[in-house]
Every structure is written in C-alpha cells, then in structure tokens.
Amino acid sequence: MFTFLKILFLAILAAMLYVTITASLDRGVFEAGAALWPDPWFRATLADAYFGFITFFVWVAYKERGLLRKLIWFVLIMTLGNIAMSVYVLIQLFRLPQMPRCVTCC
C-alpha cells in the first residue's frame, strides 16, 4: 500500500507541475483570473479548491509541531495548492517505517 501511495502522490505532483508550468507559459495566473472571474463556475471551483486547501491545512496544523512549521505549510498550501499538498504527503510517507507484510492477515 505504501508503494501505491508513493506512486500516486508522485504522479499527482508530476501532473500538477506539468499543468501549472504549461498554463504559466500561456499566460500569468492573475491575467487568467481576471478573464475568468466573471464565470460563476470559475468562482465555485476556486472556492471549492481553497476550502479543500483549508481542510487539508487543518490536518497539517494538527500533525505539525511548532508555529513556524505550521505557518510555512499554510503559505505553501495556499499558494501552491495540490503541489504543496502532494509534497507534504510524500514527506510523511517516506518518514513512515517500512512495515513487514503480515502473511496471516487478510
């Protein structure tokens, strides 16, 4: 399961980097935002994304010790979104001890 999760979050990170770089080469985020803001679906999708970022950050704040670490992760999550979130999950996955597979378990 750990291997699957590592591959999954590496794929998310790679995909997000690709789409973000591709979009940035087309036009800047503020230029795109100004053009898209009138669309109600854009605003709904943006609100959904940021509420998701806040939800994830609350978990990070619960897990992390120290105000500075929490503040750094807050800024990273709110500015980089799923890029920062996938990096955070990968860090946590690589910190977990490798658990031997139980042959008698289901």
C-alpha positions in Angstrom: 0.0 0.0 0.0 2.9 2.4 0.8 4.3 1.9 -2.6 1.0 2.6 -4.3 0.5 5.8 -2.3 4.0 7.0 -3.1 3.4 6.4 -6.8 0.0 8.1 -6.6 1.3 11.2 -4.9 4.4 11.4 -7.2 2.0 11.2 -10.2 -0.2 13.9 -8.7 2.9 16.1 -8.1 4.2 15.5 -11.7 0.8 16.2 -13.2 0.3 19.4 -11.2 3.8 20.6 -12.1 3.1 19.9 -15.8 -0.3 21.6 -16.0 0.9 24.6 -13.9 4.0 25.1 -16.0 2.1 24.7 -19.2 -0.6 27.2 -18.1 2.1 29.6 -16.8 3.8 29.6 -20.2 0.4 30.5 -21.8 -0.4 33.5 -19.5 0.0 34.6 -15.9 -2.3 33.5 -13.2 -3.6 37.0 -12.5 -4.3 37.6 -16.2 -6.2 34.3 -16.4 -8.0 35.1 -13.1 -9.2 38.5 -14.4 -10.6 36.9 -17.5 -12.2 34.0 -15.8 -13.6 35.8 -12.7 -17.0 36.7 -14.2 -17.8 33.0 -14.8 -19.7 31.6 -11.8 -18.3 28.1 -12.3 -14.8 29.5 -12.0 -15.6 31.2 -8.7 -17.3 28.0 -7.4 -14.4 25.8 -8.5 -11.9 28.3 -6.9 -13.9 28.3 -3.6 -14.1 24.5 -3.6 -10.3 24.3 -4.1 -9.5 26.7 -1.3 -11.9 25.1 1.1 -10.1 21.9 0.3 -6.8 23.5 1.0 -8.0 24.8 4.3 -9.4 21.4 5.2 -6.0 19.8 4.4 -4.1 22.5 6.3 -6.2 21.9 9.4 -4.9 18.3 9.4 -1.3 19.6 8.8 -1.6 22.0 11.7 -2.9 19.2 13.9 0.1 17.0 13.0 2.9 19.5 12.9 4.6 20.9 15.9 5.8 24.4 16.1 4.1 27.6 14.9 6.8 28.3 12.3 6.3 24.9 10.6 2.5 25.4 10.6 2.9 28.9 9.1 5.3 27.7 6.4 2.9 24.9 5.4 0.0 27.3 5.4 1.7 29.6 3.0 2.8 26.8 0.8 -0.6 25.1 0.7 -2.4 28.4 0.0 0.0 29.4 -2.8 0.9 26.1 -4.4 -2.2 24.1 -3.6 -2.0 20.5 -4.6 1.7 20.8 -5.4 2.4 21.5 -1.8 -0.1 19.0 -0.5 1.4 16.2 -2.5 4.9 17.1 -1.3 3.6 17.1 2.3 2.0 13.6 1.9 5.2 12.3 0.2 7.3 13.6 3.1 5.0 11.8 5.5 5.0 8.6 3.5 8.8 8.5 3.3 9.1 9.1 7.0 6.9 6.1 7.9 8.8 3.0 8.9 8.6 0.1 6.5 6.2 -2.4 8.0 6.7 -6.1 7.3 3.9 -7.7 5.4 1.8 -10.0 7.6 1.2 -13.3 5.8 -1.6 -14.3 8.1 -3.7 -11.1 7.7 -6.5 -10.6 5.2 
